Amino acid sequence: MGTSLTPEFWERFVLLLFVAMGVTFALTMLFDALALRWLNRRGHRPPTRPTPAPDRFETKDHRTSVHGSGRA
């Protein structure tokens, strides 16, 4: 029980295909524009100063001694 595809089917198919492509391109352009706007806003912030690393010699006094406590 086979059916043939009519010219009306192909007309609707082509119409829906082009509508779907147009919607896809429009949404892609919209999301690209939003992403670029977000990246540009993110890049205009003033740079923050890096946190200085702690000096290695400051922690020397807080270390536990490896020598015995004098007990025998």
C-alpha positions in Angstrom: 0.0 0.0 0.0 2.4 2.7 -1.2 1.6 6.4 -1.6 3.3 8.8 -3.8 4.5 12.2 -2.6 2.4 14.9 -4.2 3.7 18.3 -5.4 1.7 19.9 -2.6 3.8 17.9 0.0 7.0 19.1 -1.6 5.8 22.7 -1.6 5.0 22.5 2.1 8.2 20.6 2.9 10.3 23.3 1.2 8.4 26.1 2.9 8.8 24.5 6.3 12.4 23.8 5.7 13.2 27.5 4.8 11.1 28.7 7.8 13.1 26.4 10.1 16.4 27.5 8.6 15.4 31.2 9.1 14.4 30.7 12.7 17.7 28.8 13.3 19.8 31.6 11.8 17.9 34.3 13.7 18.3 32.6 17.0 21.9 32.0 16.3 22.5 35.6 15.6 20.6 36.7 18.7 22.6 34.3 21.0 25.9 35.4 19.4 25.1 39.0 20.0 24.1 38.3 23.6 27.3 36.4 24.1 29.5 39.1 22.6 27.7 41.8 24.8 28.3 39.6 27.9 32.0 39.2 27.0 32.5 42.9 26.4 30.9 43.9 29.7 33.0 41.3 31.5 36.2 42.6 29.9 35.8 46.3 30.9 36.1 45.7 34.6 39.2 47.3 36.2 41.9 44.7 37.0 42.2 43.8 40.7 45.5 43.6 42.4 46.7 40.1 43.1 46.8 38.9 46.6 50.5 38.8 47.8 51.8 35.4 48.6 52.7 34.8 52.2 56.4 35.1 53.1 58.0 31.7 53.7 60.0 33.1 56.7 56.9 34.2 58.6 55.7 30.7 59.2 59.1 29.5 60.5 58.2 30.4 64.2 55.0 28.5 64.1 56.4 25.1 63.2 56.7 22.3 65.6 60.1 21.3 66.6 61.3 17.9 65.4 63.7 17.5 68.4 62.6 15.6 71.4 61.1 17.3 74.4 64.0 16.1 76.6 62.2 13.1 78.0 64.2 9.9 78.0 
